Amino acid sequence: MAELYQKAYEDLDDYYYKNRNDVVNYIEWLYNHNKDSSLVILATKDNEIIGFIAGDTYYYDKDSSNYVMNIHELVVKKEFRGLGIATQLIYEFINRSKQKNKEKNKKVNGVILWVGKNNQKALKLYTNLGFTIQHKTNKWIKMRMNIA
Ligand SMILES: CC(C)(COP(=O)(O)OP(=O)(O)OC[C@H]1O[C@@H](n2cnc3c(N)ncnc32)[C@H](O)[C@@H]1OP(=O)(O)O)[C@@H](O)C(=O)NCCC(=O)NCCS
């Protein structure tokens, strides 16, 4: 997963951890930072990991003062892009989060994520799916999609 992550970001210089240890720690964090809400979903083909999505199924969003899902990471291996894999991962993440929240009697009303402001491909993908821009910092754009 560390290699997939590093290769996926090699054209997007600004936005990723470069040091291998940092990447490994980051992936470890994605899996384990919150035992109740961390969710990682892998996309595989012939036993090879070709993409993954990671986030929190239940996360307090200060901006809206509400609980939401929060997507921290989404990567797809270059050779498999443009096939709808990221889109499928996002829907799968939303569905699994809804299921998990339902089991725990929790409810969220949206999904948020942060994307690099020069990351046109990802921005377009999220916009097409219905995410809208919440606010911007120097480097990052916060996006949100409402969900029932
Ligand atoms: C951003 C990223 C995850 C997108 O992954 P992807 O699997 O290529 O995304 P999708 O295939 O779901 O969607 C991308 C495009 O393919 C199109 N597509 C969807 N299904 C398709 C299909 N069956 N056949 C052809 N194209 C398809 C989508 O409409 C979309 O088109 P667009 O570029 O016109 O918007 C990938 O480019 C990546 O890993 N980038 C580096 C890491 C990164 O930036 N992550 C996001 C951080 S916030």
The ligand as an SDF file (V2000), in Angstrom:
LIG
                    3D

 48 50  0  0  0  0  0  0  0  0999 V2000
   -8.1920   10.9710   -8.2010 C   0  0  0  0  0  0  0  0  0  0  0  0
   -8.1510    9.4590   -8.4550 C   0  0  0  0  0  0  0  0  0  0  0  0
   -8.3360    8.7030   -7.1290 C   0  0  0  0  0  0  0  0  0  0  0  0
   -9.2850    9.0940   -9.4420 C   0  0  0  0  0  0  0  0  0  0  0  0
   -9.3060    7.6830   -9.6340 O   0  0  0  0  0  0  0  0  0  0  0  0
  -10.0930    6.9850  -10.8660 P   0  0  0  0  0  0  0  0  0  0  0  0
  -10.3310    5.5670  -10.4740 O   0  0  0  0  0  0  0  0  0  0  0  0
   -9.3790    7.2520  -12.1150 O   0  0  0  0  0  0  0  0  0  0  0  0
  -11.4700    7.7910  -10.8440 O   0  0  0  0  0  0  0  0  0  0  0  0
  -12.7780    7.3820  -11.6530 P   0  0  0  0  0  0  0  0  0  0  0  0
  -12.4470    6.4360  -12.7670 O   0  0  0  0  0  0  0  0  0  0  0  0
  -13.8330    6.9690  -10.6960 O   0  0  0  0  0  0  0  0  0  0  0  0
  -13.1930    8.7590  -12.2590 O   0  0  0  0  0  0  0  0  0  0  0  0
  -12.2560    9.4280  -13.0820 C   0  0  0  0  0  0  0  0  0  0  0  0
  -12.8380    9.6110  -14.4430 C   0  0  0  0  0  0  0  0  0  0  0  0
  -13.1650    8.3790  -15.0700 O   0  0  0  0  0  0  0  0  0  0  0  0
  -14.5020    8.4460  -15.5870 C   0  0  0  0  0  0  0  0  0  0  0  0
  -15.0970    7.1080  -15.5700 N   0  0  0  0  0  0  0  0  0  0  0  0
  -15.8700    6.5690  -14.6180 C   0  0  0  0  0  0  0  0  0  0  0  0
  -16.2610    5.3380  -14.9700 N   0  0  0  0  0  0  0  0  0  0  0  0
  -15.6940    5.0730  -16.1740 C   0  0  0  0  0  0  0  0  0  0  0  0
  -15.7030    3.9680  -17.0450 C   0  0  0  0  0  0  0  0  0  0  0  0
  -16.4080    2.8560  -16.7730 N   0  0  0  0  0  0  0  0  0  0  0  0
  -14.9660    4.0360  -18.1830 N   0  0  0  0  0  0  0  0  0  0  0  0
  -14.2710    5.1740  -18.4720 C   0  0  0  0  0  0  0  0  0  0  0  0
  -14.2320    6.2570  -17.6830 N   0  0  0  0  0  0  0  0  0  0  0  0
  -14.9310    6.2080  -16.5530 C   0  0  0  0  0  0  0  0  0  0  0  0
  -15.1760    9.3620  -14.6510 C   0  0  0  0  0  0  0  0  0  0  0  0
  -16.3440    9.9360  -15.2360 O   0  0  0  0  0  0  0  0  0  0  0  0
  -14.1110   10.3920  -14.4470 C   0  0  0  0  0  0  0  0  0  0  0  0
  -14.1040   11.1840  -15.5940 O   0  0  0  0  0  0  0  0  0  0  0  0
  -13.6720   12.6780  -15.5890 P   0  0  0  0  0  0  0  0  0  0  0  0
  -12.1590   12.6400  -15.5400 O   0  0  0  0  0  0  0  0  0  0  0  0
  -14.2160   13.1950  -16.8510 O   0  0  0  0  0  0  0  0  0  0  0  0
  -14.2780   13.2650  -14.3350 O   0  0  0  0  0  0  0  0  0  0  0  0
   -6.7980    9.0150   -9.1130 C   0  0  0  0  0  0  0  0  0  0  0  0
   -6.5500    9.8430  -10.2200 O   0  0  0  0  0  0  0  0  0  0  0  0
   -5.6080    9.0880   -8.1640 C   0  0  0  0  0  0  0  0  0  0  0  0
   -5.2670    8.1150   -7.4760 O   0  0  0  0  0  0  0  0  0  0  0  0
   -4.9150   10.2610   -8.1110 N   0  0  0  0  0  0  0  0  0  0  0  0
   -3.7510   10.4640   -7.2480 C   0  0  0  0  0  0  0  0  0  0  0  0
   -4.1640   10.5290   -5.8010 C   0  0  0  0  0  0  0  0  0  0  0  0
   -5.1920   11.6060   -5.5570 C   0  0  0  0  0  0  0  0  0  0  0  0
   -5.1380   12.6940   -6.1080 O   0  0  0  0  0  0  0  0  0  0  0  0
   -6.1670   11.2880   -4.6810 N   0  0  0  0  0  0  0  0  0  0  0  0
   -7.2210   12.2170   -4.2890 C   0  0  0  0  0  0  0  0  0  0  0  0
   -6.7680   12.9660   -3.0750 C   0  0  0  0  0  0  0  0  0  0  0  0
   -8.0080   14.0240   -2.4340 S   0  0  0  0  0  0  0  0  0  0  0  0
  1  2  1  0
  2  3  1  0
  2  4  1  0
  2 36  1  0
  4  5  1  0
  5  6  1  0
  6  7  2  0
  6  8  1  0
  6  9  1  0
  9 10  1  0
 10 11  2  0
 10 12  1  0
 10 13  1  0
 13 14  1  0
 14 15  1  0
 15 16  1  0
 15 30  1  0
 16 17  1  0
 17 18  1  0
 17 28  1  0
 18 19  1  0
 18 27  1  0
 19 20  2  0
 20 21  1  0
 21 22  1  0
 21 27  2  0
 22 23  1  0
 22 24  2  0
 24 25  1  0
 25 26  2  0
 26 27  1  0
 28 29  1  0
 28 30  1  0
 30 31  1  0
 31 32  1  0
 32 33  2  0
 32 34  1  0
 32 35  1  0
 36 37  1  0
 36 38  1  0
 38 39  2  0
 38 40  1  0
 40 41  1  0
 41 42  1  0
 42 43  1  0
 43 44  2  0
 43 45  1  0
 45 46  1  0
 46 47  1  0
 47 48  1  0
M  END
$$$$
